[in-house]
Amino acid sequence: MSHKSKRKFMDNLERCYKIVQQSSSKGIRAIEVAERLGVHRTTAHTYLNTLEFMGKVYSEHGLWYAKESKDESIGEKEIELTIELPPLDEDEVETEAELRTILAIYPHLKSLKAYLEAKKELRTIKIRGRNIEEIKEQLPKIIMETLEKTKKESKSFWKRKIKLL
């Protein structure tokens, strides 16, 4: 099933669930769901059976009811993916290791600690999406942007550091 057809199926499933929820006090027949959705009755049954399998609805004497639930949605939840990229090169790895050693010896150096945390944050990618396909589309672009930003920030830091010396 393609990404578009999955999305359409999930959207129709969501609409079907809302219809059942709205009629849940008295129940609704599958044929009525089909009419409201504008689909064939077998398609409506497919949606209803899927919702039943998900634990969102139940059927009693030919009528469909929504189950009580705190989560009103049946669609995909937004997910967040966090990736921490490694330092760009061997020199940066060595430099950061040296700075962490200095920080371990002199823990009161708050600016050094803040710098190391900022570097880590700069290399951390956070991506939000409703499904893995959305995230896959965003990932290459975001990784490249993060690497570029990290390179620029690293160069500007060392320029500032040399000026201070």
C-alpha positions in Angstrom: 0.0 0.0 0.0 1.5 3.4 -1.0 1.9 6.2 1.4 -0.9 8.2 -0.2 -3.4 5.2 0.0 -2.4 4.6 3.6 -3.0 8.2 4.5 -6.4 8.1 2.7 -7.3 4.9 4.5 -6.4 6.4 7.9 -8.3 9.6 7.1 -11.4 7.5 6.2 -11.0 5.4 9.3 -10.8 8.6 11.4 -14.0 9.9 9.8 -15.7 6.6 10.4 -14.7 6.6 14.0 -16.1 10.2 14.4 -19.4 9.1 12.9 -19.7 6.2 15.3 -18.8 8.4 18.2 -21.5 10.9 17.3 -24.1 8.2 17.1 -22.8 6.2 20.0 -25.6 6.8 22.5 -28.2 5.1 20.2 -25.8 3.2 18.0 -25.5 3.2 14.2 -25.9 0.6 11.5 -23.1 -0.1 9.1 -25.2 0.9 6.1 -25.7 4.4 7.7 -22.0 4.7 8.2 -21.5 3.8 4.5 -24.0 6.4 3.4 -22.4 9.2 5.6 -18.9 8.3 4.3 -20.1 7.9 0.7 -18.6 4.4 0.4 -19.9 0.9 -0.3 -21.2 -1.0 2.7 -18.5 -3.6 2.5 -15.9 -0.7 2.7 -17.8 0.6 5.7 -17.6 -2.9 7.3 -13.9 -3.0 6.6 -13.5 0.3 8.5 -15.7 -0.8 11.3 -14.0 -4.1 11.7 -10.6 -2.4 11.7 -11.8 0.0 14.4 -13.2 -3.0 16.4 -9.8 -4.7 16.1 -8.2 -1.5 17.4 -10.5 -1.6 20.4 -12.2 1.7 19.5 -15.7 0.4 18.7 -17.9 -2.6 19.3 -21.0 -4.1 17.7 -24.2 -5.2 19.4 -27.3 -6.5 17.6 -26.2 -4.9 14.3 -25.5 -1.5 15.8 -22.1 0.0 16.2 -21.0 1.9 19.3 -17.8 3.8 20.3 -16.0 2.5 23.4 -15.2 5.0 26.1 -11.7 6.3 25.5 -9.5 9.2 26.7 -7.8 9.2 23.3 -10.3 10.5 20.8 -8.1 10.0 17.8 -7.3 6.8 16.0 -4.8 8.4 13.6 -1.1 8.2 13.8 0.4 10.0 16.7 3.1 12.6 16.3 6.5 11.1 17.0 9.8 12.7 17.8 13.2 11.3 16.7 16.4 12.6 18.4 19.7 12.0 16.8 23.1 13.2 18.2 25.7 13.5 15.5 29.3 12.7 16.4 32.0 15.4 16.2 33.0 16.3 12.6 36.6 15.1 12.6 39.4 13.6 14.7 40.7 17.1 15.7 37.3 18.0 17.1 37.1 14.7 19.0 40.5 15.3 20.6 39.7 19.0 21.4 36.4 18.1 23.0 38.1 15.3 25.0 40.7 17.8 26.2 38.0 20.4 27.1 36.0 17.7 29.1 39.2 16.8 30.9 39.8 20.4 31.8 36.2 20.7 33.0 36.5 17.6 35.1 39.5 19.2 36.9 38.0 22.6 37.1 34.2 22.1 37.4 33.6 25.7 38.2 34.3 26.8 34.6 30.7 27.4 33.8 31.5 29.0 30.4 33.4 25.9 29.3 30.5 23.7 30.4 28.0 25.9 28.6 30.2 25.7 25.4 30.4 21.9 25.5 26.6 21.7 26.1 26.0 24.2 23.2 28.2 22.1 20.9 26.3 18.9 21.9 22.9 20.7 21.3 24.2 22.0 17.9 24.8 18.4 16.8 21.5 17.2 18.1 18.7 16.8 15.6 15.1 16.6 16.6 12.6 15.7 14.0 8.8 15.6 14.5 6.4 13.8 12.2 3.1 11.9 12.2 4.7 8.8 10.6 8.1 7.3 9.6 7.6 8.4 6.0 7.4 12.0 6.9 10.5 11.7 9.0 12.4 9.9 6.3 11.6 12.7 3.9 13.0 15.4 6.3 16.0 13.5 7.6 18.7 14.0 4.9 18.0 17.7 4.6 18.1 18.2 8.4 21.3 16.2 8.8 23.0 18.3 6.1 21.8 21.6 7.7 23.0 20.5 11.1 26.4 19.5 9.8 26.8 22.9 8.0 25.7 24.8 11.1 28.1 22.7 13.2 31.0 23.5 10.9 30.3 27.2 10.8 29.9 27.4 14.6 33.1 25.4 15.2 35.1 27.7 12.9 33.7 30.8 14.5 34.4 29.5 18.0 38.0 28.9 17.3 38.3 32.3 15.7 36.9 33.9 18.9 39.2 31.7 21.0 42.3 32.8 19.1 41.4 36.5 19.4 41.0 36.0 23.2 44.5 34.5 23.4 
